[in-house]
Each structure stands twice: as structure tokens, then as C-alpha cells.
Amino acid sequence: MSRYQYGGQALIEGVLMRGRNALAVALRHPDGSIVWATERLDLGLRARRALKMPFLRGLVLLYDTLVTGTRWLVRSATIQALEEGPDGGPDVNGGPSPEGGPSAIEVASGSAISVLRMAFLAPMAWIVGASSDGAYTDPDETDSGPATATDQPGPSAARAEQGLGKGYTVAVGGMLLLSLVLGVGLFFLLPLLLAQATVGRVNQGFGLQLAEGVIRIVIFIGYLVLVGRAADVRRTFQYHGAEHMSIHTLEGGDPLTVEAARKYPTAHPRCGTEFLVVVLLVSILAFAVIGSLPPLMLVASRVLLVPVIAAVSYEILQLGARHRSHTLVRWLWSPGIWVQMITTRQPTDDMIEVAIVSLQRALVADGAEIPAGSADFHSRPLNSDAAGPSSSEGTAKANSDAAGPSSSEGTAKANSDAAGPSSSEGTAKANSGGVGS
């Protein structure tokens, strides 16, 4: 079992898994197949040690989760809007389709509307995200060094967003803006206004702060229950459960199979939902300490203190994770598990398959070994033309110590549609030791 604790995020008909040096995404394509892509995480700001310091690391992870998570959330919605094939399918270069169908720009814009039509759902990026997943153990660099260039299918990550046109960029920016504005507005400013309009008429002390906190919690739970009634959100909650079950399976030392994952619950102690629950509780204490302020200062404090509250909440989660074996700590953290009864649902087998492929790809990208006996599901790269020999060689290198002949043929067959002969051989070598045929 890998020492590093992987985290994830539910997408639209897919799952994102975040590892030490890379993230992997697996999606159920409209044609029924599973497509995947990987992306480096050990570049730029993410690689700076100063940003891994306590309190700063929580802010960086939250920012990265929101930006990256929102980008892939919109990307997954875009893929569901695509119709492959010559009969009206979109041209990935942004031009008109061969049969006069919509261009990729129009498809991206249409999928953006599909996501943004429910602007009220924008804060979902916070809830099904992985803001508190994946980095609890904070293992030292000696366990596995930074990923090399060959550890990642570089071209696929670089091309993951190419060819989608301006509609995609606008959708990502709009979704991110909405998630921030509505998240702060719904869960911080609205409770303040309601508390001021009710309890604030008779009590401007601790009673007002307590009332604001209670209203905030009620709005949060009510929001989850309300959006959970939408069919597409229910499916996202199912993928959320599949993500947790697959991570449980890895951490339990079991092979990554649907049958093994079925043994585990849909709730996970490192869920982003739990992070938000801690944020809500910490905000009650933080705003109680501030006390009474002029109206404009009250509003400003609710906005400006959000990053501070998030940073403190992340460190509290880190502390709780290190002592999770204690009964008292588990009891204190139980509200986060209870709330996941709303934000996770029992997934179908095909949803668990997607989550497992995503986790396997994250392990390979990190150079980690896939557990022996794991399932070998048919999947292909999201951008098939990017799966050249260099990508396969990097994948093979990641798992070369575990390679064996038993499953090479099955893995090669699973990827034959997406890669050339040399790519298939490399993929087979990469997974034969960790993935059963």
C-alpha cells in the first residue's frame, strides 16, 4: 500500500484522483468507454517548499483544488456534450463539423450552459472537491522523488484543453467565479444578514454570533439536500462515493477491483465535505472573537477572513488525521462523516470502474505500484493521438519492477484502439505486475 494518501474529486461522469506528483482523471465517455488523462502537480508554485509550510499549504491546496477541480469539472461536462463520429460530431479544432453540426466552440459553449444553467450549483466544486484529501501524511521527498518527464503522458496533459475554443475558457472562468461568489455569499454573507435582521435586533453580542453560526449550518445542510434532488447531482454524488470506496480499497491493501471496493463505505474521513464542516465550525469561533463591528466592517470581515479560516481549518484536519485512531477524535470528527450521508451515494459498478481507472493512472503517474490482482478495465487516453511511444515508455518505467507476462495481452488489448503497437507494448509492461488479466 502506498504511504502517500491519495485524494480525489467527483466530476460529471468521472473521477479526478490527486497523487503526490500528478493527478489523473478518468471519465465515462458518451460512447460508453473509459477515457483518462494525467497532469503534473510538481511544477511551478506547487513545487515551492515555502508554500508547503503550515497555514500556507492549506491555502495553496484550496486554491489549487478550486482552480484545477473547476477546470476539470467543466471539461467533464464538455466531454458529455461531445458526439464522436462523422454524423454531426464536433471538430476538435474548433471548425464546423463534417456534416454541418456544431463546432467545438459551440459545443463547449453549450456544455458551459449545461453547467452554468444551474448557477446555484456552482459551490459544488467546494463540496465534492479534495481540498482536505491527499496530503495528510506529508511524506518526505526521499520516499519517491519528483516525477520525471517520462512519468507523465506529457502531450495528453498539454493538449487536454486544446481545441475547445473560447467557450471552454469562458465556462471555466465563469464557473470558478460563481463558485467563489456564491460560496462566500451563501455560506458567509447571507447568514450574517439573516442574523442581523432577526437576533441582531435584540442582541449584538455572542447571541448574534451563535445565531449566525447556526443559520450558516442550516443553510449549508439545506443547500446540500436541495441540490441533491437534481438527477445530475445525484450521479455526481454517486461518483463521489465511488471515489471514496476506491481510496478505501487502496488504503486497506486490497486489489483495486469492484468487488473489493464494495466492502467499504462511501464516506471518507479526508473528504472535502468534512473540510467544509470544520470551516463552518471554526467560523463560529472566529466571528465570535471579532464581536460587534459596524455593518460594513462586519461584511468585510466575513469575506477577508475566509482564507484565514480555511488555513486554520486545514491544520486542524491535519492534526485530527494524525490522531484519528483515538475515540475522542473520531467522535469530534463524526459530523463530517454524517454530512457525507448527503454528499455521497452508493455507486453503480461502472462508476466504481471509472474511479479505479483514475486511481490506477494516478499511481502509475507517481511511479507507485498498482496492487497485485487489481482489475484491468478497458480504457484509452482522452487524447488518443497523444499516446505515443514516449508516453508508453514512461508508464512502463514507472512499473518496470512489477512487470510480468501474465496480463500483458489483456492490457495491450485494452489500449490498442488508443495507441500504436509500441505504445501498447509499453502499457502492457507497465501494468502487468500490478493489474491482473
C-alpha positions in Angstrom: 0.0 0.0 0.0 1.3 3.4 -0.9 2.3 5.5 2.1 1.1 8.7 0.4 -2.6 9.2 1.0 -4.4 9.8 -2.3 -7.4 12.2 -2.6 -10.0 12.7 -5.2 -12.9 14.7 -6.6 -16.1 13.7 -8.3 -16.6 15.1 -11.8 -19.5 14.9 -14.2 -19.5 11.2 -15.2 -16.0 10.8 -13.9 -13.4 11.0 -11.1 -10.2 13.0 -10.5 -7.5 11.5 -8.3 -4.7 13.6 -6.9 -1.4 12.0 -6.1 2.0 13.3 -4.9 3.3 14.4 -8.2 0.4 14.1 -10.6 -3.3 13.9 -10.9 -5.3 11.5 -13.0 -8.7 11.9 -14.5 -11.0 9.1 -15.7 -14.3 9.8 -17.4 -17.1 7.7 -18.8 -17.3 8.8 -22.4 -20.7 9.2 -24.1 -19.8 6.1 -26.2 -19.5 4.0 -23.0 -15.7 3.7 -22.9 -13.5 5.0 -20.2 -11.0 7.8 -21.1 -8.2 9.1 -19.0 -5.6 11.9 -18.8 -2.9 12.9 -16.3 -1.5 16.2 -15.3 1.7 17.2 -13.5 1.4 18.6 -9.9 5.1 19.1 -9.1 5.7 22.2 -11.3 5.5 26.0 -10.7 4.1 27.2 -7.4 3.2 23.6 -6.4 6.9 22.7 -6.2 8.0 25.5 -3.9 8.8 24.4 -0.4 7.9 27.7 1.2 4.3 27.1 0.1 4.2 23.8 2.0 4.6 25.5 5.3 1.8 25.2 7.9 -1.1 27.5 7.2 0.2 28.4 3.7 -0.1 24.8 2.4 -3.9 24.8 3.2 -4.4 28.0 1.1 -2.4 26.6 -1.8 -4.2 23.3 -1.7 -7.6 25.0 -1.5 -6.7 27.4 -4.4 -5.3 24.6 -6.5 -8.3 22.4 -5.8 -10.8 25.0 -6.8 -9.0 26.1 -9.9 -8.0 22.6 -11.1 -11.2 21.0 -9.9 -13.4 23.6 -11.6 -11.4 23.3 -14.8 -11.9 19.5 -14.9 -15.5 19.8 -13.8 -16.3 21.9 -16.8 -14.0 19.8 -19.0 -16.0 16.7 -18.0 -19.3 18.5 -18.8 -17.8 19.4 -22.2 -17.0 15.8 -23.0 -20.5 14.7 -22.2 -21.7 17.2 -24.8 -19.5 15.7 -27.5 -20.8 13.3 -30.1 -18.0 11.5 -31.8 -18.2 10.2 -35.3 -18.9 11.7 -38.7 -22.6 12.3 -38.3 -22.5 15.8 -36.9 -19.7 15.3 -34.4 -17.7 18.3 -33.5 -14.4 19.2 -34.9 -11.8 19.3 -32.2 -10.0 22.1 -34.0 -12.9 24.5 -33.4 -14.2 24.4 -37.0 -17.6 23.2 -38.3 -18.3 19.5 -38.2 -18.1 17.5 -41.3 -21.9 17.3 -41.6 -22.6 20.8 -40.6 -23.0 20.1 -36.9 -21.8 22.3 -34.1 -18.2 23.4 -33.9 -16.2 22.6 -30.8 -16.6 26.2 -29.7 -20.4 25.9 -29.9 -20.3 22.5 -28.1 -18.1 24.0 -25.4 -20.4 27.0 -25.1 -23.4 24.7 -25.0 -21.8 22.5 -22.3 -20.9 25.6 -20.4 -24.6 26.5 -20.4 -25.3 22.9 -19.3 -23.1 23.5 -16.3 -23.8 27.2 -15.7 -27.6 26.9 -16.3 -27.7 25.8 -12.7 -25.6 28.7 -11.3 -26.9 27.7 -7.9 -24.8 24.5 -8.2 -21.5 26.4 -8.5 -20.4 25.8 -4.9 -20.5 22.1 -5.6 -16.8 22.4 -6.7 -16.1 23.1 -3.0 -18.2 20.1 -1.7 -17.1 17.2 -4.0 -13.5 18.6 -4.2 -10.4 17.2 -2.5 -9.3 20.2 -0.5 -8.6 18.1 2.5 -7.6 14.9 0.7 -4.3 13.6 -0.3 -1.6 15.4 1.8 -2.1 14.4 5.3 1.0 12.3 5.8 3.2 14.9 4.1 5.9 12.2 3.4 9.4 13.4 2.9 10.9 13.6 -0.5 13.0 10.5 -0.1 10.1 8.2 -0.4 9.7 8.9 -4.1 11.4 11.7 -5.9 9.6 14.2 -8.1 8.1 12.7 -11.2 10.3 12.7 -14.2 9.2 13.9 -17.6 8.7 10.3 -18.6 6.4 9.5 -15.7 3.6 11.5 -17.3 1.9 11.4 -20.7 3.0 14.9 -21.3 1.3 15.6 -24.6 -2.1 14.4 -23.4 -2.0 16.8 -20.4 -0.8 19.6 -22.6 -3.5 19.0 -25.2 -6.3 18.3 -22.7 -7.8 21.7 -23.2 -6.7 22.5 -26.7 -9.3 22.6 -29.5 -12.2 23.5 -27.2 -12.2 27.2 -28.1 -13.2 30.3 -26.2 -16.4 28.7 -24.9 -14.4 26.4 -22.6 -12.2 29.2 -21.2 -15.3 31.3 -20.5 -17.0 28.4 -18.9 -14.1 27.7 -16.6 -13.7 31.3 -15.6 -17.4 31.7 -15.1 -17.8 28.6 -13.0 -14.8 29.5 -10.8 -16.2 33.0 -10.3 -19.6 31.7 -9.5 -18.3 29.1 -7.1 -16.4 31.8 -5.2 -19.1 34.4 -5.2 -22.0 32.1 -4.4 -19.9 30.1 -1.9 -19.0 33.2 0.1 -22.4 34.8 -0.4 -24.5 31.8 0.6 -22.4 30.5 3.5 -20.9 33.7 5.0 -22.8 36.8 4.0 -26.4 35.5 3.9 -26.2 34.1 7.4 -24.8 37.4 8.7 -27.7 39.4 7.1 -30.3 37.0 8.4 -28.9 37.0 11.9 -28.7 40.8 11.9 -32.3 41.0 10.7 -33.6 38.7 13.5 -31.5 38.2 16.6 -29.5 41.3 15.9 -32.5 43.5 16.8 -32.2 42.3 20.4 -28.7 41.0 20.9 -25.5 42.3 19.4 -23.2 40.1 21.5 -22.4 36.4 21.5 -26.1 35.5 20.9 -25.8 37.2 17.5 -22.6 35.3 16.6 -24.1 32.0 17.7 -27.3 32.7 15.7 -25.2 33.5 12.6 -23.3 30.2 13.0 -26.5 28.1 13.4 -28.1 29.8 10.4 -24.9 29.1 8.4 -25.1 25.4 9.3 -28.8 25.2 8.4 -28.2 26.9 5.0 -25.3 24.6 4.3 -27.3 21.4 5.1 -30.4 22.8 3.3 -28.3 23.6 0.2 -26.9 20.0 0.1 -30.3 18.5 0.4 -31.8 20.8 -2.2 -29.1 20.3 -4.9 -29.0 16.6 -4.2 -32.5 16.3 -5.6 -31.2 17.1 -9.1 -30.6 14.0 -11.2 -27.1 15.0 -12.4 -26.0 16.0 -8.9 -27.2 12.6 -7.6 -25.0 10.9 -10.2 -22.1 13.2 -9.1 -22.7 12.2 -5.5 -22.6 8.5 -6.6 -19.2 9.1 -8.3 -18.2 10.9 -5.1 -19.0 7.6 -3.2 -17.1 5.6 -5.8 -14.0 7.8 -5.4 -14.0 7.2 -1.6 -14.6 3.5 -1.9 -11.6 3.1 -4.3 -9.4 5.1 -2.0 -10.5 2.9 1.0 -9.6 -0.1 -1.1 -6.1 1.1 -1.8 -5.6 2.1 1.9 -6.9 -1.2 3.0 -4.3 -3.1 1.0 -6.8 -4.8 -1.2 -6.6 -5.2 -5.0 -8.4 -2.5 -6.9 -11.5 -4.4 -8.0 -15.2 -3.6 -7.9 -15.8 -6.5 -5.6 -13.1 -5.3 -3.1 -14.4 -1.7 -3.2 -17.9 -2.8 -2.4 -16.8 -3.8 1.1 -16.1 -0.2 2.0 -18.3 2.8 2.9 -19.0 5.8 0.7 -17.8 8.2 3.4 -14.2 9.0 3.9 -12.5 11.0 6.8 -10.5 13.1 4.4 -13.4 14.3 2.3 -13.7 17.9 1.1 -17.1 17.9 2.7 -15.5 17.3 6.1 -13.2 20.2 5.4 -16.2 22.5 4.9 -17.9 21.3 8.1 -14.7 22.2 10.0 -14.7 25.6 8.2 -18.2 26.3 9.4 -17.4 25.4 13.0 -14.2 27.4 13.0 -16.0 30.4 11.5 -18.4 30.4 14.5 -15.5 30.8 16.9 -13.6 33.3 14.7 -16.5 35.6 14.3 -17.4 35.4 18.0 -13.9 36.6 18.8 -14.3 39.6 16.4 -17.5 40.5 18.2 -19.6 43.5 17.2 -18.4 45.8 14.4 -20.0 48.5 12.2 -22.1 47.0 9.4 -19.6 47.5 6.6 -16.8 46.1 8.8 -18.9 43.0 9.6 -19.4 42.3 5.9 -15.7 42.9 5.1 -14.7 40.6 8.0 -16.8 37.7 6.6 -15.1 38.0 3.2 -11.5 38.8 4.3 -11.3 36.1 7.0 -12.4 33.3 4.7 -8.8 32.4 3.7 -7.6 32.6 7.3 -10.5 30.3 8.5 -9.7 27.9 5.6 -6.0 27.8 6.6 -6.7 27.2 10.2 -9.3 24.5 9.4 -6.8 22.7 7.2 -4.3 22.5 10.0 -7.0 21.2 12.4 -7.8 18.5 9.9 -4.1 17.6 9.7 -4.0 17.3 13.4 -7.1 15.2 13.6 -5.8 12.9 10.8 -2.7 12.1 12.8 -4.8 11.1 15.9 -7.8 9.6 14.1 -7.3 6.3 16.0 -8.4 7.9 19.2 -12.1 7.5 20.1 -12.5 11.1 21.2 -11.0 12.4 17.9 -13.3 10.2 15.8 -16.3 11.4 17.8 -15.3 15.1 17.3 -14.9 14.5 13.6 -18.1 12.5 13.2 -20.2 15.5 11.9 -18.1 15.4 8.7 -19.0 11.7 8.3 -22.7 12.4 8.9 -22.8 15.1 6.3 -21.4 12.7 3.8 -24.6 10.7 4.1 -25.9 13.6 1.9 -23.0 14.2 -0.4 -22.2 10.5 -1.3 -24.4 7.8 -2.6 -23.9 4.1 -3.4 -22.4 4.0 -6.9 -23.1 1.5 -9.7 -20.4 -0.9 -10.7 -19.5 1.0 -13.8 -18.9 4.2 -11.7 -16.5 2.2 -9.4 -14.7 1.1 -12.6 -14.1 4.7 -13.6 -12.8 5.6 -10.1 -10.5 2.6 -10.1 -9.0 3.5 -13.5 -8.4 7.1 -12.3 -6.7 5.8 -9.2 -4.6 3.3 -11.1 -3.5 6.1 -13.5 -2.6 8.3 -10.6 -0.4 5.5 -9.1 1.3 4.9 -12.4 2.0 8.6 -12.9 3.5 8.8 -9.4 5.7 5.8 -10.1 3.9 3.7 -7.5 2.9 0.1 -7.8 -0.6 -0.9 -8.6 -1.8 -3.6 -6.0 -1.4 -7.1 -7.3 -4.6 -8.7 -8.5 -6.2 -5.4 -9.5 -8.8 -5.2 -12.3 -7.7 -4.4 -15.8 -10.6 -2.3 -17.3 -10.7 -1.3 -20.9 -9.6 2.3 -21.2 -7.9 4.7 -23.5 -6.2 8.1 -23.3 -8.5 11.1 -23.5 -6.4 12.4 -26.5 -5.6 9.2 -28.3 -3.2 10.9 -30.7 -1.0 11.8 -27.6 -0.5 8.2 -26.6 2.8 7.8 -28.5 5.7 5.6 -27.6 7.3 8.2 -25.3 4.2 8.1 -23.1 4.2 4.3 -23.0 7.9 4.2 -22.2 7.3 6.5 -19.2 4.4 4.3 -18.0 6.5 1.2 -18.4 9.3 2.7 -16.5 7.0 3.5 -13.6 6.1 -0.1 -13.0 9.0 -2.0 -14.6 9.9 -3.8 -11.4 6.5 -5.3 -11.2 6.2 -6.3 -14.9 5.3 -9.9 -15.8 3.9 -11.6 -18.9 0.5 -12.7 -17.4 -1.5 -9.7 -18.1 0.3 -8.0 -21.0 -2.0 -9.2 -23.6 -5.1 -8.0 -21.8 -3.7 -4.6 -21.1 -2.4 -4.2 -24.6 -5.8 -5.1 -26.0 -7.5 -2.6 -23.7 -5.4 0.2 -25.1 -5.0 -0.9 -28.7 -7.6 1.5 -30.0 -5.8 4.5 -28.5 -2.1 3.7 -29.1 0.2 2.3 -31.7 1.9 -1.1 -31.3 4.9 0.3 -29.4 2.6 2.2 -27.1 0.5 -0.9 -26.4 3.6 -3.0 -25.5 4.8 -0.3 -23.2 1.4 0.0 -21.5 1.3 -3.8 -21.1 4.7 -3.8 -19.4 3.7 -1.0 -17.1 0.7 -2.7 -15.7 1.3 -6.4 -15.9 2.7 -6.7 -12.4 0.0 -4.7 -10.7 -3.1 -5.4 -12.8 -4.4 -8.9 -13.2 -5.6 -10.1 -16.6 
